[in-house]
Amino acid sequence: MQVLSVDIETKILNDLDEKVRKMAEIIIEKPSMQKVIYKLENPSDELAFAYYILFICSHAYAMRKRKVLNDDDWTGWLQWMRIALSMEL
């Protein structure tokens, strides 16, 4: 029963993440849409993409917390996140 619960949680999280991913795609295509959820004067393409990277990191972390990612997978994602987040914008 516990496995079923984790599977349902994972599906719900994946569905929600799909919606957030779609939102991020819209923002990347039209940076001016950032104004709807973020109070920005001058939205930019770079900022839109930075949010998308953060959404990816958030999803990877959530999958780790739900034990969907094993130790090796998590190590790879963690390395990718450290590289991605250490770059200067």
C-alpha positions as a Markdown table, in Angstrom:
| # | Residue | x | y | z |
|---|---|---|---|---|
| 1 | Met | 0.0 | 0.0 | 0.0 |
| 2 | Gln | 2.9 | 2.4 | 0.8 |
| 3 | Val | 4.3 | 1.9 | -2.8 |
| 4 | Leu | 0.9 | 2.7 | -4.3 |
| 5 | Ser | 0.8 | 5.9 | -2.2 |
| 6 | Val | 4.2 | 7.0 | -3.4 |
| 7 | Asp | 3.2 | 6.2 | -7.0 |
| 8 | Ile | 0.0 | 8.4 | -6.6 |
| 9 | Glu | 2.1 | 11.2 | -5.0 |
| 10 | Thr | 4.6 | 11.0 | -7.8 |
| 11 | Lys | 1.9 | 11.1 | -10.5 |
| 12 | Ile | 0.3 | 14.1 | -8.8 |
| 13 | Leu | 3.6 | 15.9 | -8.5 |
| 14 | Asn | 4.4 | 15.0 | -12.2 |
| 15 | Asp | 1.1 | 16.4 | -13.3 |
| 16 | Leu | 1.6 | 19.6 | -11.4 |
| 17 | Asp | 5.2 | 19.9 | -12.6 |
| 18 | Glu | 3.9 | 19.5 | -16.2 |
| 19 | Lys | 1.7 | 22.5 | -15.7 |
| 20 | Val | 4.6 | 24.5 | -14.2 |
| 21 | Arg | 6.8 | 23.4 | -17.1 |
| 22 | Lys | 4.2 | 24.6 | -19.6 |
| 23 | Met | 4.0 | 27.9 | -17.8 |
| 24 | Ala | 7.8 | 28.2 | -18.0 |
| 25 | Glu | 7.7 | 27.5 | -21.7 |
| 26 | Ile | 5.1 | 30.3 | -22.2 |
| 27 | Ile | 7.3 | 32.7 | -20.3 |
| 28 | Ile | 10.4 | 31.7 | -22.3 |
| 29 | Glu | 8.4 | 32.3 | -25.5 |
| 30 | Lys | 6.9 | 35.6 | -24.3 |
| 31 | Pro | 9.1 | 37.1 | -21.5 |
| 32 | Ser | 6.5 | 39.9 | -21.0 |
| 33 | Met | 4.2 | 37.2 | -19.4 |
| 34 | Gln | 6.5 | 37.2 | -16.4 |
| 35 | Lys | 4.7 | 40.3 | -15.3 |
| 36 | Val | 1.6 | 38.2 | -14.5 |
| 37 | Ile | 3.2 | 36.3 | -11.7 |
| 38 | Tyr | 6.4 | 38.3 | -10.9 |
| 39 | Lys | 6.2 | 42.0 | -10.3 |
| 40 | Leu | 9.0 | 43.0 | -12.8 |
| 41 | Glu | 9.6 | 46.2 | -14.6 |
| 42 | Asn | 11.7 | 44.8 | -17.4 |
| 43 | Pro | 11.3 | 41.0 | -17.8 |
| 44 | Ser | 14.1 | 39.3 | -19.8 |
| 45 | Asp | 14.7 | 36.1 | -21.8 |
| 46 | Glu | 17.5 | 35.3 | -19.4 |
| 47 | Leu | 15.4 | 35.7 | -16.3 |
| 48 | Ala | 12.7 | 33.5 | -17.8 |
| 49 | Phe | 15.2 | 30.8 | -18.5 |
| 50 | Ala | 16.7 | 31.1 | -15.0 |
| 51 | Tyr | 13.2 | 30.4 | -13.6 |
| 52 | Tyr | 12.9 | 27.3 | -15.8 |
| 53 | Ile | 16.2 | 26.0 | -14.4 |
| 54 | Leu | 15.0 | 26.5 | -10.9 |
| 55 | Phe | 11.8 | 24.6 | -11.7 |
| 56 | Ile | 13.9 | 21.7 | -13.0 |
| 57 | Cys | 16.0 | 21.7 | -9.8 |
| 58 | Ser | 12.8 | 21.8 | -7.6 |
| 59 | His | 11.3 | 18.9 | -9.4 |
| 60 | Ala | 14.6 | 16.8 | -9.1 |
| 61 | Tyr | 14.7 | 17.6 | -5.4 |
| 62 | Ala | 11.0 | 16.6 | -5.0 |
| 63 | Met | 11.6 | 13.3 | -6.8 |
| 64 | Arg | 14.6 | 12.6 | -4.5 |
| 65 | Lys | 12.5 | 13.3 | -1.4 |
| 66 | Arg | 9.9 | 10.9 | -2.6 |
| 67 | Lys | 12.6 | 8.3 | -3.3 |
| 68 | Val | 12.0 | 8.2 | -7.0 |
| 69 | Leu | 15.6 | 9.1 | -7.7 |
| 70 | Asn | 18.2 | 6.6 | -6.4 |
| 71 | Asp | 21.6 | 7.7 | -5.0 |
| 72 | Asp | 23.3 | 7.6 | -8.4 |
| 73 | Asp | 20.6 | 9.5 | -10.1 |
| 74 | Trp | 20.5 | 12.1 | -7.4 |
| 75 | Thr | 24.3 | 12.5 | -7.4 |
| 76 | Gly | 24.1 | 13.2 | -11.2 |
| 77 | Trp | 21.3 | 15.7 | -10.7 |
| 78 | Leu | 23.1 | 17.4 | -7.8 |
| 79 | Gln | 26.2 | 17.8 | -9.8 |
| 80 | Trp | 24.2 | 19.3 | -12.7 |
| 81 | Met | 22.4 | 21.7 | -10.4 |
| 82 | Arg | 25.7 | 22.9 | -8.8 |
| 83 | Ile | 27.1 | 23.6 | -12.2 |
| 84 | Ala | 23.9 | 25.3 | -13.5 |
| 85 | Leu | 23.5 | 27.4 | -10.4 |
| 86 | Ser | 27.1 | 28.5 | -10.2 |
| 87 | Met | 27.1 | 30.1 | -13.6 |
| 88 | Glu | 26.9 | 33.9 | -13.6 |
| 89 | Leu | 23.9 | 35.4 | -15.4 |
